[in-house]
Amino acid sequence: MDINNSAIFNLESKMKELRLERDMYKKQVVFYKSLFKTHRNSVVYNLTIKKRKNKKVWIDPINDHREKLLELDMDDDVEEWLRPVRYER
């Protein structure tokens, strides 16, 4: 009887682990699908994933406005995008 209880416990813990993994993959799918809602007019090649308040967001550094870039968590890429472009003749 004790062997059955341990087997059931192992199965339940495995099921819990698989549910957590499934939920994680569902969140990823929803996030990747969201790019078609948030950036319909952008080229997918230009999009990057950055974080705003530790939450993933899609950013198009070419088409998104400066205000949107300022809201992002700072990293090297964001700092470079915010630097003024120097024009040459």
C-alpha positions in Angstrom: 0.0 0.0 0.0 2.9 2.4 0.8 4.3 1.8 -2.7 1.0 2.9 -4.3 0.9 6.1 -2.2 4.5 7.0 -3.3 3.7 6.2 -6.9 0.6 8.4 -6.7 2.6 11.2 -5.1 5.2 11.0 -7.8 2.5 11.1 -10.5 0.8 14.1 -8.9 4.1 16.0 -8.5 4.9 15.2 -12.2 1.5 16.5 -13.3 1.9 19.7 -11.3 5.3 20.2 -12.9 3.9 19.6 -16.4 1.0 22.0 -15.8 3.5 24.7 -14.8 5.5 24.0 -17.9 2.3 24.2 -20.1 1.3 27.5 -18.5 4.8 28.9 -19.3 4.5 27.8 -22.9 1.0 29.3 -23.2 2.3 32.6 -22.0 5.1 32.5 -24.5 2.7 31.8 -27.4 0.4 34.6 -26.3 3.3 37.0 -26.2 4.6 36.0 -29.7 1.1 36.3 -31.1 0.8 39.8 -29.6 3.4 41.2 -32.1 0.7 41.0 -34.8 -1.6 43.2 -32.7 1.0 45.7 -31.4 3.1 46.2 -34.5 1.1 45.3 -37.6 2.9 47.8 -39.8 6.4 46.8 -38.7 8.8 44.4 -40.3 9.3 41.5 -38.0 13.0 41.5 -38.7 13.2 45.0 -37.0 11.3 44.0 -33.9 13.2 43.2 -30.7 12.1 42.0 -27.3 12.8 44.4 -24.5 11.5 44.8 -21.0 9.3 47.5 -19.5 8.9 47.2 -15.8 10.4 43.7 -16.0 7.7 42.6 -18.4 8.5 41.6 -22.0 7.4 43.9 -24.8 7.9 44.2 -28.5 9.8 47.2 -29.7 10.5 48.5 -33.2 13.5 50.9 -32.7 12.9 52.4 -36.2 9.2 53.2 -36.0 8.4 53.5 -32.3 8.4 57.0 -30.9 11.1 58.2 -28.5 8.5 58.4 -25.6 7.9 54.7 -26.0 11.7 54.0 -25.9 12.1 56.1 -22.7 9.6 53.9 -20.9 11.8 50.8 -21.4 14.2 49.4 -18.8 17.6 50.8 -19.8 20.2 48.6 -21.4 23.0 49.2 -23.9 20.6 48.9 -26.9 18.1 51.3 -25.6 20.7 53.9 -24.7 22.1 53.7 -28.2 18.6 54.1 -29.8 18.1 57.2 -27.7 21.4 58.8 -28.7 20.9 61.6 -31.4 21.9 60.6 -34.9 24.9 62.6 -36.2 24.4 63.6 -39.8 27.2 63.7 -42.2 27.5 65.6 -45.5 
